[in-house]
Amino acid sequence: MHELGITRNVVGIVNEHAAGRRVTRVRLSIGELSAISDQAIAFCFDLCCQGTLLEGAKLEVFTIPGRLKCRLCGAETLSATLYGQCACGSFEMQCIGGEELLISEIELE
């Protein structure tokens, strides 16, 4: 489960940016195509926050939709997978969104 390592890193980054202030809420944006389970992140969050400025903080996770762009005609489409077929018939698709993991917002006391 790579989400445990990812969650530890997120907590470390937020803890550093909190600069000694208690964190009450963390908002993450996770791309639909990132292969990161938001449920696993949520499961690990409380454990990773113990003994830090984030202990007791609320985690909010939002999904960034997957977006593909056709390399032939340039059309963009939403997709839940990295592979798809364009309306023009091409399978030459490039991922242009949905692979992100962003710490979107931190709420401090």
Rosetta blueprint (number, residue, H / E / L):
1 M L
2 H L
3 E H
4 L H
5 G H
6 I H
7 T H
8 R H
9 N H
10 V H
11 V H
12 G H
13 I H
14 V H
15 N H
16 E H
17 H H
18 A H
19 A L
20 G L
21 R L
22 R L
23 V E
24 T E
25 R E
26 V E
27 R E
28 L E
29 S E
30 I E
31 G E
32 E L
33 L L
34 S L
35 A L
36 I L
37 S L
38 D H
39 Q H
40 A H
41 I H
42 A H
43 F H
44 C H
45 F H
46 D H
47 L H
48 C H
49 C H
50 Q L
51 G L
52 T L
53 L L
54 L L
55 E L
56 G L
57 A L
58 K E
59 L E
60 E E
61 V E
62 F E
63 T E
64 I E
65 P L
66 G L
67 R E
68 L E
69 K E
70 C E
71 R L
72 L L
73 C L
74 G L
75 A L
76 E E
77 T E
78 L E
79 S L
80 A L
81 T L
82 L L
83 Y L
84 G L
85 Q L
86 C L
87 A L
88 C L
89 G L
90 S L
91 F L
92 E L
93 M E
94 Q E
95 C E
96 I E
97 G E
98 G L
99 E L
100 E L
101 L E
102 L E
103 I E
104 S E
105 E E
106 I E
107 E E
108 L E
109 E L
